[in-house]
Amino acid sequence: MIPQDPVMLLSFINLKLRDFYGSLDVLCDDLDVSKTDIEEKLKSIGYSYDSARNQFI
């Protein structure tokens, strides 16, 4: 289960991307979560996924 609060979600996702996953697609597949939902929640607080850095910035 992933955090529902956007700020907590940002921290959770960036940690997972940094330590365990090479891309957002792989993370979403492994955790069985919607990439679109994550991107929309984090966009609501001004963050977007940067694939070159493999993190939300």
Biopython code that builds the backbone (N, CA, C, O; Angstrom):
import numpy as np
from Bio.PDB.StructureBuilder import StructureBuilder

atoms = [
    (1, "MET", "N", (0.848, -1.180, 0.000)),
    (1, "MET", "CA", (0.000, 0.000, 0.000)),
    (1, "MET", "C", (0.897, 1.247, 0.000)),
    (1, "MET", "O", (1.882, 1.326, 0.734)),
    (2, "ILE", "N", (0.533, 2.193, -0.824)),
    (2, "ILE", "CA", (1.325, 3.422, -0.932)),
    (2, "ILE", "C", (0.606, 4.559, -0.207)),
    (2, "ILE", "O", (-0.619, 4.537, -0.088)),
    (3, "PRO", "N", (1.353, 5.547, 0.276)),
    (3, "PRO", "CA", (0.719, 6.684, 0.968)),
    (3, "PRO", "C", (-0.260, 7.428, 0.056)),
    (3, "PRO", "O", (-0.039, 7.539, -1.150)),
    (4, "GLN", "N", (-1.321, 7.925, 0.636)),
    (4, "GLN", "CA", (-2.313, 8.692, -0.118)),
    (4, "GLN", "C", (-2.039, 10.191, -0.081)),
    (4, "GLN", "O", (-2.425, 10.920, -0.994)),
    (5, "ASP", "N", (-1.370, 10.650, 0.981)),
    (5, "ASP", "CA", (-1.010, 12.059, 1.078)),
    (5, "ASP", "C", (0.074, 12.358, 0.040)),
    (5, "ASP", "O", (1.092, 11.667, 0.011)),
    (6, "PRO", "N", (-0.120, 13.369, -0.811)),
    (6, "PRO", "CA", (0.839, 13.646, -1.885)),
    (6, "PRO", "C", (2.279, 13.893, -1.417)),
    (6, "PRO", "O", (3.220, 13.459, -2.081)),
    (7, "VAL", "N", (2.462, 14.573, -0.299)),
    (7, "VAL", "CA", (3.816, 14.853, 0.190)),
    (7, "VAL", "C", (4.486, 13.568, 0.674)),
    (7, "VAL", "O", (5.664, 13.339, 0.401)),
    (8, "MET", "N", (3.747, 12.743, 1.381)),
    (8, "MET", "CA", (4.283, 11.453, 1.831)),
    (8, "MET", "C", (4.532, 10.539, 0.630)),
    (8, "MET", "O", (5.505, 9.786, 0.604)),
    (9, "LEU", "N", (3.648, 10.614, -0.356)),
    (9, "LEU", "CA", (3.816, 9.822, -1.565)),
    (9, "LEU", "C", (5.089, 10.209, -2.296)),
    (9, "LEU", "O", (5.814, 9.339, -2.779)),
    (10, "LEU", "N", (5.372, 11.500, -2.385)),
    (10, "LEU", "CA", (6.592, 11.974, -3.029)),
    (10, "LEU", "C", (7.825, 11.365, -2.372)),
    (10, "LEU", "O", (8.702, 10.842, -3.060)),
    (11, "SER", "N", (7.892, 11.428, -1.079)),
    (11, "SER", "CA", (9.028, 10.875, -0.346)),
    (11, "SER", "C", (9.133, 9.367, -0.563)),
    (11, "SER", "O", (10.222, 8.851, -0.818)),
    (12, "PHE", "N", (8.028, 8.671, -0.464)),
    (12, "PHE", "CA", (7.984, 7.219, -0.638)),
    (12, "PHE", "C", (8.453, 6.814, -2.033)),
    (12, "PHE", "O", (9.302, 5.934, -2.176)),
    (13, "ILE", "N", (7.900, 7.455, -3.056)),
    (13, "ILE", "CA", (8.216, 7.096, -4.440)),
    (13, "ILE", "C", (9.681, 7.412, -4.766)),
    (13, "ILE", "O", (10.373, 6.585, -5.360)),
    (14, "ASN", "N", (10.151, 8.589, -4.384)),
    (14, "ASN", "CA", (11.544, 8.931, -4.680)),
    (14, "ASN", "C", (12.522, 8.010, -3.958)),
    (14, "ASN", "O", (13.561, 7.656, -4.515)),
    (15, "LEU", "N", (12.206, 7.621, -2.739)),
    (15, "LEU", "CA", (13.054, 6.665, -2.025)),
    (15, "LEU", "C", (13.092, 5.335, -2.761)),
    (15, "LEU", "O", (14.166, 4.774, -2.977)),
    (16, "LYS", "N", (11.934, 4.831, -3.145)),
    (16, "LYS", "CA", (11.867, 3.549, -3.863)),
    (16, "LYS", "C", (12.606, 3.630, -5.191)),
    (16, "LYS", "O", (13.325, 2.700, -5.556)),
    (17, "LEU", "N", (12.439, 4.729, -5.917)),
    (17, "LEU", "CA", (13.134, 4.892, -7.196)),
    (17, "LEU", "C", (14.647, 4.938, -6.982)),
    (17, "LEU", "O", (15.401, 4.333, -7.745)),
    (18, "ARG", "N", (15.078, 5.634, -5.974)),
    (18, "ARG", "CA", (16.513, 5.764, -5.708)),
    (18, "ARG", "C", (17.129, 4.430, -5.283)),
    (18, "ARG", "O", (18.210, 4.070, -5.748)),
    (19, "ASP", "N", (16.447, 3.700, -4.406)),
    (19, "ASP", "CA", (17.053, 2.522, -3.793)),
    (19, "ASP", "C", (16.729, 1.191, -4.461)),
    (19, "ASP", "O", (17.496, 0.238, -4.326)),
    (20, "PHE", "N", (15.604, 1.104, -5.183)),
    (20, "PHE", "CA", (15.167, -0.211, -5.640)),
    (20, "PHE", "C", (14.774, -0.327, -7.108)),
    (20, "PHE", "O", (14.818, -1.429, -7.655)),
    (21, "TYR", "N", (14.394, 0.760, -7.763)),
    (21, "TYR", "CA", (13.819, 0.655, -9.106)),
    (21, "TYR", "C", (14.541, 1.551, -10.101)),
    (21, "TYR", "O", (14.908, 2.682, -9.781)),
    (22, "GLY", "N", (14.741, 1.042, -11.300)),
    (22, "GLY", "CA", (15.415, 1.778, -12.354)),
    (22, "GLY", "C", (14.517, 2.719, -13.133)),
    (22, "GLY", "O", (15.003, 3.536, -13.916)),
    (23, "SER", "N", (13.204, 2.613, -12.925)),
    (23, "SER", "CA", (12.274, 3.497, -13.621)),
    (23, "SER", "C", (10.923, 3.484, -12.918)),
    (23, "SER", "O", (10.613, 2.580, -12.142)),
    (24, "LEU", "N", (10.133, 4.502, -13.208)),
    (24, "LEU", "CA", (8.784, 4.580, -12.649)),
    (24, "LEU", "C", (7.917, 3.442, -13.167)),
    (24, "LEU", "O", (7.092, 2.904, -12.429)),
    (25, "ASP", "N", (8.098, 3.073, -14.425)),
    (25, "ASP", "CA", (7.312, 1.966, -14.991)),
    (25, "ASP", "C", (7.550, 0.663, -14.235)),
    (25, "ASP", "O", (6.601, -0.060, -13.933)),
    (26, "VAL", "N", (8.801, 0.361, -13.929)),
    (26, "VAL", "CA", (9.143, -0.872, -13.213)),
    (26, "VAL", "C", (8.557, -0.836, -11.803)),
    (26, "VAL", "O", (8.013, -1.833, -11.329)),
    (27, "LEU", "N", (8.667, 0.313, -11.133)),
    (27, "LEU", "CA", (8.096, 0.458, -9.797)),
    (27, "LEU", "C", (6.592, 0.200, -9.830)),
    (27, "LEU", "O", (6.071, -0.562, -9.016)),
    (28, "CYS", "N", (5.903, 0.831, -10.763)),
    (28, "CYS", "CA", (4.448, 0.682, -10.853)),
    (28, "CYS", "C", (4.041, -0.758, -11.148)),
    (28, "CYS", "O", (3.085, -1.270, -10.565)),
    (29, "ASP", "N", (4.758, -1.399, -12.040)),
    (29, "ASP", "CA", (4.461, -2.803, -12.340)),
    (29, "ASP", "C", (4.671, -3.678, -11.116)),
    (29, "ASP", "O", (3.834, -4.526, -10.807)),
    (30, "ASP", "N", (5.777, -3.480, -10.422)),
    (30, "ASP", "CA", (6.097, -4.312, -9.271)),
    (30, "ASP", "C", (5.141, -4.089, -8.110)),
    (30, "ASP", "O", (4.743, -5.046, -7.446)),
    (31, "LEU", "N", (4.767, -2.835, -7.857)),
    (31, "LEU", "CA", (3.868, -2.531, -6.747)),
    (31, "LEU", "C", (2.391, -2.594, -7.133)),
    (31, "LEU", "O", (1.510, -2.420, -6.292)),
    (32, "ASP", "N", (2.135, -2.847, -8.422)),
    (32, "ASP", "CA", (0.771, -2.933, -8.946)),
    (32, "ASP", "C", (-0.033, -1.672, -8.624)),
    (32, "ASP", "O", (-1.130, -1.728, -8.068)),
    (33, "VAL", "N", (0.562, -0.527, -8.996)),
    (33, "VAL", "CA", (-0.093, 0.764, -8.825)),
    (33, "VAL", "C", (-0.169, 1.478, -10.167)),
    (33, "VAL", "O", (0.597, 1.184, -11.085)),
    (34, "SER", "N", (-1.091, 2.408, -10.268)),
    (34, "SER", "CA", (-1.297, 3.145, -11.504)),
    (34, "SER", "C", (-0.277, 4.273, -11.641)),
    (34, "SER", "O", (-0.192, 5.152, -10.784)),
    (35, "LYS", "N", (0.485, 4.240, -12.712)),
    (35, "LYS", "CA", (1.453, 5.301, -13.001)),
    (35, "LYS", "C", (0.730, 6.638, -13.151)),
    (35, "LYS", "O", (1.202, 7.659, -12.651)),
    (36, "THR", "N", (-0.397, 6.635, -13.826)),
    (36, "THR", "CA", (-1.177, 7.854, -14.035)),
    (36, "THR", "C", (-1.626, 8.449, -12.706)),
    (36, "THR", "O", (-1.541, 9.662, -12.515)),
    (37, "ASP", "N", (-2.101, 7.614, -11.788)),
    (37, "ASP", "CA", (-2.549, 8.104, -10.480)),
    (37, "ASP", "C", (-1.402, 8.759, -9.716)),
    (37, "ASP", "O", (-1.573, 9.825, -9.125)),
    (38, "ILE", "N", (-0.240, 8.124, -9.728)),
    (38, "ILE", "CA", (0.919, 8.680, -9.038)),
    (38, "ILE", "C", (1.316, 10.010, -9.665)),
    (38, "ILE", "O", (1.537, 10.994, -8.959)),
    (39, "GLU", "N", (1.405, 10.037, -10.984)),
    (39, "GLU", "CA", (1.793, 11.267, -11.667)),
    (39, "GLU", "C", (0.803, 12.393, -11.403)),
    (39, "GLU", "O", (1.218, 13.535, -11.208)),
    (40, "GLU", "N", (-0.486, 12.102, -11.392)),
    (40, "GLU", "CA", (-1.496, 13.132, -11.147)),
    (40, "GLU", "C", (-1.435, 13.655, -9.717)),
    (40, "GLU", "O", (-1.540, 14.861, -9.495)),
    (41, "LYS", "N", (-1.266, 12.754, -8.740)),
    (41, "LYS", "CA", (-1.185, 13.189, -7.351)),
    (41, "LYS", "C", (0.034, 14.070, -7.131)),
    (41, "LYS", "O", (-0.049, 15.087, -6.443)),
    (42, "LEU", "N", (1.162, 13.687, -7.708)),
    (42, "LEU", "CA", (2.373, 14.468, -7.497)),
    (42, "LEU", "C", (2.373, 15.751, -8.323)),
    (42, "LEU", "O", (2.995, 16.739, -7.934)),
    (43, "LYS", "N", (1.687, 15.740, -9.448)),
    (43, "LYS", "CA", (1.541, 16.969, -10.232)),
    (43, "LYS", "C", (0.730, 17.997, -9.449)),
    (43, "LYS", "O", (0.946, 19.200, -9.592)),
    (44, "SER", "N", (-0.207, 17.523, -8.619)),
    (44, "SER", "CA", (-1.047, 18.434, -7.836)),
    (44, "SER", "C", (-0.239, 19.246, -6.820)),
    (44, "SER", "O", (-0.703, 20.281, -6.342)),
    (45, "ILE", "N", (0.971, 18.777, -6.489)),
    (45, "ILE", "CA", (1.834, 19.540, -5.578)),
    (45, "ILE", "C", (3.077, 20.060, -6.303)),
    (45, "ILE", "O", (4.057, 20.453, -5.670)),
    (46, "GLY", "N", (3.023, 20.057, -7.641)),
    (46, "GLY", "CA", (4.063, 20.703, -8.428)),
    (46, "GLY", "C", (5.245, 19.839, -8.825)),
    (46, "GLY", "O", (6.294, 20.374, -9.183)),
    (47, "TYR", "N", (5.113, 18.521, -8.773)),
    (47, "TYR", "CA", (6.220, 17.625, -9.126)),
    (47, "TYR", "C", (5.885, 16.820, -10.369)),
    (47, "TYR", "O", (4.735, 16.445, -10.595)),
    (48, "SER", "N", (6.910, 16.560, -11.172)),
    (48, "SER", "CA", (6.743, 15.700, -12.346)),
    (48, "SER", "C", (7.936, 14.762, -12.431)),
    (48, "SER", "O", (9.011, 15.052, -11.906)),
    (49, "TYR", "N", (7.733, 13.640, -13.097)),
    (49, "TYR", "CA", (8.763, 12.613, -13.191)),
    (49, "TYR", "C", (9.812, 12.990, -14.223)),
    (49, "TYR", "O", (9.480, 13.335, -15.357)),
    (50, "ASP", "N", (11.076, 12.924, -13.832)),
    (50, "ASP", "CA", (12.202, 13.146, -14.728)),
    (50, "ASP", "C", (12.883, 11.799, -14.928)),
    (50, "ASP", "O", (13.571, 11.307, -14.034)),
    (51, "SER", "N", (12.693, 11.209, -16.092)),
    (51, "SER", "CA", (13.235, 9.871, -16.351)),
    (51, "SER", "C", (14.753, 9.851, -16.369)),
    (51, "SER", "O", (15.355, 8.838, -16.014)),
    (52, "ALA", "N", (15.386, 10.943, -16.774)),
    (52, "ALA", "CA", (16.853, 10.998, -16.803)),
    (52, "ALA", "C", (17.418, 10.923, -15.366)),
    (52, "ALA", "O", (18.469, 10.325, -15.136)),
    (53, "ARG", "N", (16.722, 11.521, -14.436)),
    (53, "ARG", "CA", (17.171, 11.507, -13.034)),
    (53, "ARG", "C", (16.489, 10.397, -12.229)),
    (53, "ARG", "O", (16.885, 10.106, -11.100)),
    (54, "ASN", "N", (15.470, 9.787, -12.816)),
    (54, "ASN", "CA", (14.684, 8.744, -12.179)),
    (54, "ASN", "C", (14.150, 9.212, -10.830)),
    (54, "ASN", "O", (14.293, 8.530, -9.814)),
    (55, "GLN", "N", (13.536, 10.383, -10.844)),
    (55, "GLN", "CA", (12.905, 10.897, -9.639)),
    (55, "GLN", "C", (11.895, 11.975, -9.998)),
    (55, "GLN", "O", (11.898, 12.522, -11.101)),
    (56, "PHE", "N", (11.045, 12.259, -9.046)),
    (56, "PHE", "CA", (10.104, 13.371, -9.207)),
    (56, "PHE", "C", (10.790, 14.636, -8.725)),
    (56, "PHE", "O", (11.341, 14.684, -7.625)),
    (57, "ILE", "N", (10.747, 15.660, -9.569)),
    (57, "ILE", "CA", (11.399, 16.931, -9.224)),
    (57, "ILE", "C", (10.418, 18.076, -9.427)),
    (57, "ILE", "O", (10.764, 19.234, -9.194)),
]
sb = StructureBuilder()
sb.init_structure("model")
sb.init_model(0)
sb.init_chain("A")
sb.init_seg("    ")
for serial, (resi, resn, name, xyz) in enumerate(atoms, 1):
    if name == "N":
        sb.init_residue(resn, " ", resi, " ")
    sb.init_atom(name, np.array(xyz, "f"), 0.0, 1.0, " ", f" {name:<3s}", serial, name[0])
structure = sb.get_structure()
